[in-house]
Amino acid sequence: MDLLGLDLPVGGVASPGLLDRVESSFYLELARAPVLDAVEECGIEARRYGPVIAALVAALPEEAQFNRVLGATAPDAAAGGHLEEALDWVESVGVEARVPLTPDRAETAATEALLERRGYSPGESRVRFVRPAAPPDFPEPPGIAVVEIDECVEGFAEIPGEALGLDLIAHSFLDCLPGREAWRTYIAYDPDGNLIASASMFRHLEVATLAFAGTFEEFRGQGAHLALLRRRIADATGPLCHSLCAEVELAPDEAHDDPHPAIRNLVRAGFKQTAVRSVWGR
């Protein structure tokens, strides 16, 4: 452990404890992204209970992407009563929050027992992939132009919104990411100049988290996802980043080892699967 109580990188990549800490910060910063009017109108709020962070959007009570309880398997989260406090607040707001759990942590069994007592059960899963921050070693897909943006571009939020099936309210989060200090955002064009795909990257504690990648349905299969992946890997390479992390969320009936397109691209790009995390809900 380092002086901050974070697990140090192991074997050149971030440890599970460090990745969980980065995940909590990811959702905390996501909750801070929208403009003040949207925060008030949509009931956007994040609260910290010891190592546990609960980030909620009251206007999206059933949107799992934006209602999360993070850090549930951190040291003392369950035993110290912090997770219990977070769940009390979440349930009082009336949203359907999701609680991702990292397997094989010292707190995992206690957390699962607590969630079961409160009527939660595992549903979807998140497959975690990690890669050292080294230059990409696969060729750039031909014909795809990737551009980094620092202000919102029309259509930017619509692309991952369509791919992830997000409510229109959720677009206000994504539209506010370009230009924020912790985020880097990208769009991709085809040879005819059509805006076809977009993606984001969050940087914290020397870890780059890849997120919100999507391609308009009619343009899929042209290499846009791989091009955006390559660009983000290249931009993350440097002395201020030692690891890249990405997660693919699968429905309960999807197998984590199926040839999912996003998983295929991550493996091709040198990512290694490190965990299959269960996501609990009521």
C-alpha positions as CSV (number, residue, x, y, z in Angstrom):
1,M,0.0,0.0,0.0
2,D,1.2,3.6,-0.6
3,L,0.9,6.5,1.8
4,L,-2.6,7.3,0.4
5,G,-3.9,3.9,1.2
6,L,-4.1,2.9,-2.4
7,D,-2.8,-0.4,-3.9
8,L,0.3,0.3,-6.0
9,P,0.5,-0.9,-9.6
10,V,1.3,-4.6,-9.9
11,G,3.1,-6.1,-12.9
12,G,3.1,-2.7,-14.7
13,V,-0.6,-2.1,-14.5
14,A,-3.1,-0.8,-11.9
15,S,-4.3,-3.1,-9.1
16,P,-8.0,-3.9,-8.5
17,G,-8.1,-1.5,-5.5
18,L,-6.6,1.4,-7.4
19,L,-9.0,0.8,-10.3
20,D,-12.0,0.7,-8.0
21,R,-10.8,4.1,-6.6
22,V,-10.5,5.5,-10.1
23,E,-14.0,4.2,-10.9
24,S,-15.5,6.1,-7.9
25,S,-13.8,9.3,-9.1
26,F,-15.0,8.7,-12.6
27,Y,-18.7,8.8,-11.6
28,L,-18.1,11.6,-9.1
29,E,-16.6,13.8,-11.9
30,L,-19.4,12.7,-14.3
31,A,-22.0,14.0,-11.8
32,R,-20.1,17.3,-11.6
33,A,-20.1,17.8,-15.4
34,P,-23.6,19.2,-16.2
35,V,-24.3,22.9,-15.9
36,L,-25.8,24.2,-12.7
37,D,-29.3,24.5,-14.1
38,A,-29.3,20.8,-15.1
39,V,-27.9,19.8,-11.7
40,E,-30.8,21.4,-10.0
41,E,-33.6,20.4,-12.5
42,C,-32.5,16.8,-12.7
43,G,-31.7,16.2,-9.1
44,I,-28.1,15.3,-9.7
45,E,-26.2,14.6,-6.4
46,A,-23.2,12.7,-5.2
47,R,-22.5,11.8,-1.6
48,R,-19.5,10.2,0.1
49,Y,-19.8,7.7,2.9
50,G,-16.3,6.8,4.0
51,P,-14.8,4.9,1.0
52,V,-18.3,4.6,-0.7
53,I,-19.6,7.1,-3.2
54,A,-23.2,7.2,-4.3
55,A,-24.0,9.3,-7.4
56,L,-27.6,9.7,-8.4
57,V,-29.9,11.4,-10.9
58,A,-33.4,11.7,-9.5
59,A,-34.8,12.5,-13.0
60,L,-33.4,9.2,-14.3
61,P,-34.6,6.8,-11.6
62,E,-34.2,3.7,-13.8
63,E,-31.0,4.6,-15.7
64,A,-28.3,2.3,-14.4
65,Q,-25.5,4.2,-16.1
66,F,-26.0,7.3,-14.0
67,N,-27.2,5.8,-10.7
68,R,-24.3,4.0,-9.0
69,V,-23.0,3.1,-5.6
70,L,-19.2,2.8,-5.9
71,G,-16.5,1.4,-3.6
72,A,-18.7,-1.2,-2.1
73,T,-15.8,-3.7,-1.7
74,A,-13.3,-1.1,-0.4
75,P,-11.8,-1.8,3.0
76,D,-14.3,-1.2,5.8
77,A,-17.1,-0.3,3.4
78,A,-19.5,-3.0,4.7
79,A,-18.0,-3.6,8.2
80,G,-17.8,0.1,8.9
81,G,-21.4,0.8,8.1
82,H,-20.6,3.1,5.2
83,L,-22.3,1.0,2.5
84,E,-25.4,0.7,4.7
85,E,-25.6,4.5,5.0
86,A,-25.2,5.0,1.3
87,L,-28.0,2.5,0.5
88,D,-30.3,4.1,3.0
89,W,-29.9,7.4,1.1
90,V,-30.2,5.8,-2.3
91,E,-33.4,4.1,-1.4
92,S,-34.9,7.2,0.2
93,V,-34.4,9.0,-3.1
94,G,-36.3,6.2,-5.0
95,V,-33.8,5.5,-7.8
96,E,-32.8,2.0,-9.0
97,A,-29.1,2.3,-8.3
98,R,-26.5,-0.4,-9.3
99,V,-23.7,-1.6,-7.1
100,P,-20.7,-3.1,-8.9
101,L,-18.6,-5.5,-6.9
102,T,-15.0,-6.5,-7.4
103,P,-14.4,-10.2,-6.8
104,D,-11.8,-11.6,-4.4
105,R,-11.4,-8.5,-2.3
106,A,-11.3,-8.9,1.5
107,E,-14.6,-7.1,1.8
108,T,-16.5,-8.9,-1.1
109,A,-18.2,-11.6,0.9
110,A,-19.4,-9.2,3.6
111,T,-20.7,-6.8,0.9
112,E,-22.6,-9.6,-0.9
113,A,-24.2,-10.7,2.4
114,L,-25.3,-7.1,3.2
115,L,-26.8,-6.6,-0.2
116,E,-28.7,-9.9,-0.1
117,R,-30.2,-8.9,3.3
118,R,-31.5,-5.7,1.7
119,G,-33.1,-7.4,-1.3
120,Y,-30.4,-6.9,-3.9
121,S,-29.2,-9.6,-6.3
122,P,-26.6,-9.8,-9.1
123,G,-27.8,-8.9,-12.6
124,E,-25.6,-7.7,-15.4
125,S,-21.8,-8.0,-15.3
126,R,-18.9,-5.7,-16.1
127,V,-15.8,-7.3,-17.7
128,R,-12.7,-5.3,-16.8
129,F,-9.7,-5.0,-19.1
130,V,-6.4,-3.4,-18.3
131,R,-3.4,-2.5,-20.5
132,P,0.0,-0.8,-19.7
133,A,0.2,2.7,-21.0
134,A,2.4,1.9,-24.0
135,P,2.1,3.0,-27.6
136,P,-0.5,1.2,-29.7
137,D,1.0,-1.7,-31.7
138,F,-1.8,-2.2,-34.2
139,P,-2.3,-0.3,-37.5
140,E,-4.6,2.7,-37.8
141,P,-7.8,1.7,-39.6
142,P,-7.8,3.3,-43.0
143,G,-10.2,6.1,-44.0
144,I,-11.2,7.1,-40.4
145,A,-10.2,10.6,-39.2
146,V,-10.2,11.0,-35.4
147,V,-10.3,14.5,-34.0
148,E,-10.0,15.6,-30.4
149,I,-12.5,18.2,-29.3
150,D,-12.6,20.6,-26.4
151,E,-16.1,21.9,-26.8
152,C,-19.4,20.3,-27.6
153,V,-20.0,19.3,-31.2
154,E,-23.5,18.7,-32.5
155,G,-24.2,15.0,-32.4
156,F,-21.4,14.2,-29.9
157,A,-23.8,12.9,-27.2
158,E,-26.2,11.4,-29.6
159,I,-23.7,8.7,-30.7
160,P,-23.1,7.0,-27.3
161,G,-26.6,7.9,-26.4
162,E,-27.9,5.7,-29.2
163,A,-25.4,3.0,-28.6
164,L,-26.1,2.7,-24.9
165,G,-29.8,3.4,-25.1
166,L,-29.6,6.5,-22.9
167,D,-32.5,8.8,-22.1
168,L,-32.2,12.3,-23.7
169,I,-31.6,13.8,-20.2
170,A,-28.4,11.8,-20.0
171,H,-27.1,13.6,-23.0
172,S,-26.5,16.7,-20.8
173,F,-23.8,14.8,-19.0
174,L,-22.0,13.8,-22.2
175,D,-22.3,17.1,-23.9
176,C,-20.5,18.8,-20.9
177,L,-17.5,16.5,-21.0
178,P,-15.5,18.2,-23.8
179,G,-13.1,20.8,-22.3
180,R,-13.2,19.5,-18.7
181,E,-9.8,19.1,-17.2
182,A,-10.0,15.4,-16.3
183,W,-11.6,14.3,-19.6
184,R,-10.5,14.0,-23.2
185,T,-13.1,13.6,-25.9
186,Y,-13.0,12.6,-29.5
187,I,-15.1,12.3,-32.7
188,A,-14.5,10.3,-35.8
189,Y,-15.4,10.9,-39.4
190,D,-15.6,8.6,-42.4
191,P,-14.0,9.4,-45.8
192,D,-17.1,11.3,-46.9
193,G,-16.9,13.6,-43.9
194,N,-19.8,12.1,-42.0
195,L,-19.6,12.2,-38.2
196,I,-19.9,8.5,-37.4
197,A,-18.5,7.9,-33.9
198,S,-17.3,9.4,-30.6
199,A,-15.5,8.4,-27.4
200,S,-14.2,9.8,-24.2
201,M,-11.3,9.2,-21.8
202,F,-11.1,10.0,-18.1
203,R,-7.6,10.5,-16.4
204,H,-7.0,10.1,-12.7
205,L,-4.3,8.7,-10.4
206,E,-2.2,7.9,-13.5
207,V,-4.9,5.7,-14.9
208,A,-6.8,6.4,-18.2
209,T,-10.3,5.1,-18.2
210,L,-11.9,4.6,-21.7
211,A,-15.6,5.2,-21.8
212,F,-18.7,6.2,-23.7
213,A,-17.6,4.9,-27.1
214,G,-20.3,4.6,-29.7
215,T,-20.8,4.5,-33.4
216,F,-24.0,5.4,-35.3
217,E,-25.7,2.1,-36.3
218,E,-25.5,2.7,-40.0
219,F,-21.7,3.3,-39.9
220,R,-20.7,0.3,-37.7
221,G,-18.2,-2.2,-39.1
222,Q,-16.0,0.4,-40.7
223,G,-13.3,0.5,-38.0
224,A,-14.4,3.7,-36.2
225,H,-14.3,2.0,-32.7
226,L,-10.8,0.7,-33.3
227,A,-9.6,4.0,-34.6
228,L,-10.9,5.8,-31.5
229,L,-9.4,3.1,-29.3
230,R,-6.0,3.5,-31.0
231,R,-6.0,7.3,-30.7
232,R,-6.9,7.2,-26.9
233,I,-4.1,4.6,-26.3
234,A,-1.6,6.9,-28.1
235,D,-2.7,10.0,-26.1
236,A,-2.6,8.1,-22.8
237,T,1.0,7.0,-23.3
238,G,3.4,9.1,-21.3
239,P,5.0,9.6,-17.9
240,L,1.7,10.7,-16.2
241,C,-0.1,7.5,-17.0
242,H,0.9,3.9,-16.2
243,S,-2.4,2.0,-17.1
244,L,-5.4,2.1,-19.2
245,C,-8.7,0.5,-18.1
246,A,-11.9,-0.3,-20.0
247,E,-15.0,-2.2,-19.0
248,V,-17.7,-3.9,-21.2
249,E,-21.1,-4.3,-19.6
250,L,-22.9,-7.5,-20.5
251,A,-26.6,-8.4,-19.9
252,P,-27.2,-11.4,-17.6
253,D,-27.7,-13.7,-20.6
254,E,-24.5,-12.7,-22.3
255,A,-21.3,-14.8,-21.8
256,H,-18.2,-12.8,-21.0
257,D,-16.1,-14.9,-23.4
258,D,-18.4,-14.5,-26.4
259,P,-16.9,-12.6,-29.4
260,H,-18.4,-9.3,-28.4
261,P,-17.2,-6.6,-30.9
262,A,-15.9,-4.3,-28.1
263,I,-14.1,-7.1,-26.4
264,R,-12.5,-8.3,-29.7
265,N,-11.1,-4.8,-30.3
266,L,-9.8,-4.5,-26.7
267,V,-8.0,-7.8,-27.0
268,R,-6.6,-6.8,-30.4
269,A,-5.3,-3.6,-28.8
270,G,-3.4,-5.5,-26.1
271,F,-5.8,-5.3,-23.2
272,K,-6.0,-8.3,-20.8
273,Q,-9.2,-9.3,-19.0
274,T,-8.6,-9.0,-15.2
275,A,-12.0,-9.5,-13.6
276,V,-15.7,-10.2,-14.3
277,R,-17.5,-7.9,-11.8
278,S,-21.1,-8.6,-10.8
279,V,-23.5,-5.6,-10.7
280,W,-26.2,-5.8,-8.0
281,G,-29.6,-4.1,-8.0
282,R,-33.0,-4.4,-6.4
